[in-house]
Structures are given as structure tokens and as C-alpha cells.
Amino acid sequence: MLQECLKHLGYDGSEAEKVRWIVEREAAISALRTVCAEVDDNGWPDDLHLSDIIENHVAPHIDANE
């Protein structure tokens, strides 16, 4: 929502790019929380590196289901 508002207000440049990265990360965290909830593995902090979340809390469950 914030990203859409900034676009319509004409903001661009490095500050807008920072906001886009923040919005994207928060969306990724939300999606990962949803996936991890399905396998009851949400025991990680919101500031954990995305690759660590995938490697340690998503991938093991995918490998287990193969």
C-alpha cells in the first residue's frame, strides 16, 4: 500500500528504493511465515536473513516430503 502511494505521489530515487526493499522484504517474511505455519516451524525472528529462513525452516520440510 505504501509503495503504491509513493508511486502516485511522484516519489523516486534512493529513498523510494529503500521503501521498495522494505516492502518487498516484509511481503517475503509474510509469505514465509504462512508456509512455515503449515509445517509448524515459525520459531525464527523476523530479522533472520531470508536465505537462512529458506535453508533452515523451509527446505528441510520439502526434503522430508520427497
PyMOL commands that set and color helices and strands:
alter all, ss='L'
color gray80, all
select helices_A, chain A and resi 2-9+14-38+50-64
alter helices_A, ss='H'
color red, helices_A
deselect
rebuild
show_as cartoon
